[in-house]
Amino acid sequence: MTHVPDRLFTTPLAQVPDFTFNEDVVRVFPDMIKRSVPGYPTIVENTGVLAAQFAQANSTLYDLGCSLGAVTQAMRRHVSHSGCKVIAVDNSAAMVERCREHLNAQDAMFQELLPVTVLEADILNLTLEPTSLVALNFTLQFIAPEQRLELLQKIRQALLPEGALVLSEKLRFNDAAEHDLLNELHLAFKRANGYSELEIAQKRRAIEKVMLPDSLEEHRERLYSAGFSQVVVWFQCFNFASLIARP
């Protein structure tokens, strides 16, 4: 499928609305996230590799906050355990519709892929089946901070022994100098990918009240509080990281 370039913030806006995953964002999302999130393709593809490592036969794999289903596609490419299935969940109707289209296109290209169900639902209200792998990629940061621990506890309770949670997030840093350096490197990454200063500024205003990042220390503490016994950073690029949490 062709990718539409992200030009959502190229024109000056008198009032920048809060960021939402509406049809306009969905249309440009592949270009937006590739140009905005350092290491995103690496995280996506290797989430599939991690899924193959931790998946167990006859279990469910979850992609929570699946957006257009890139991680679900990676899981289906890499996991070949018998009896596994993927459940992909997002609360954006526009994302879910386009995700289904992308997965149908994947089905047309490959044979013997894991079965997948795409649900439009709030993951906070979702009842999880026993699962060996949960991907929560760039989703927790959009959930109200006071609800994050409860969600992680629910995931931990649903995880089978030897399973894993893959959690990817933008980070903030408690050390001001470290935060400023990595934030500036992220801005340089955006500029190198063709975003103007106007686009960067307007996107920041749109998202600053919607996406609330945690520090790595906060993630570790919360994951341990949720009942996980091991938390490992397996990837970091600038102020974006992905963690593996084990029961």
Secondary structure, 3 states (H helix, E strand, C coil): CCCCCCCCCCCCCCCCCCCCCCHHHHHHHHHHHHHHCCCHHHHHHHHHHHHHHHCCCCCEEEEECCCCCHHHHHHHHHCCCCCCEEEEEECCHHHHHHHHHHHHHHHHHCCCCCCEEEEECCHHHCCCCCEEEEEEECCHHHCCHHHHHHHHHHHHHHEEEEEEEEEEEEEECCCHHHHHHHHHHHHHHHHHCCCCHHHHHHHHHHHCCCCCCEEHHHHHHHHHHCCCCEEEEEEEECCEEEEEEEC
